[in-house]
């Protein structure tokens, strides 16, 4: 069996899934969470990372070591296992411990996409040790410019309702 083709296949599929998850956002993550009840070991970041590392490790080991066949694939699998464990400890475990929506009320964030009056924009907030971008609406239906600092007032169905830290002249 030509393990190089298997390693290339795993590497390319891992890169493809990474690109797709970046393009379509949290759809893949939501599907997996629905099936696994949010178990962090089955987080897409974990299994796509493992697949990509398995392919990458196999390709590197096949070119830099005399390993062949089963020893080569088991070595790549071992490296992928170590990397998966580190991804789990660093990434998915902290995702599982992320703050709930109710914990976001009263927190500050920065507008990354202007929030028009009556429309939605995007907000950058820090949760734990990482940042996330969230959909945001103006609580008083006034425009909020990009770069403005805001406070989260309400959370409804993953949408944040915010007010600028400097109050709008019509309110307050």
C-alpha positions, 0 to 999 in steps of 0.5 A: 500500500502506498501510504503517501497517497493516504497521507496526502489525502488526509492532509488535503481533506483536513485543509479543505474542511478547515477552509470550508469551516472558515468560509461557512462559519459555525454551520459544521460546528453546529451540526456536530454539536447537535449530534454529539450534544456538544462533547468537546472531544468531537469538536470539528477543530479536534478531528479536522486537526487530527486528520491534518496532522496525521497527513502532515506527519506521515508526509514528513516522516515518509521523506525524512525517516527510513520508516515504511508501512505499518511503522510509518503509519503508526508513527504518524498516528502517534504524532496525530494523537499527541497533537489532538490531545494538545488541541483538546487541552488548548482549544476545545476544552476552553470552547466548552468552558466558554461563558454563557450568553447571560454572562455576556450582559454588562461586558464591553466590546468593540464594534468591528462592523458599523451597526446601522440604525435598525440593522446589524453589525459585528462586535468583537468581545473577549471570552475567556482567553480568546476573542469572538465576533458576534452579531450585534444590534443597537439597543436604542436603534441608533447607528454605532460606528466601527471602532466604538466601544460598547456595553452588551445590554441584552442577548436574544438568540445569540444576538447581542444588543449593545449601547455605546459607552458614550451615551447617544445624545437622544438617550440618557 
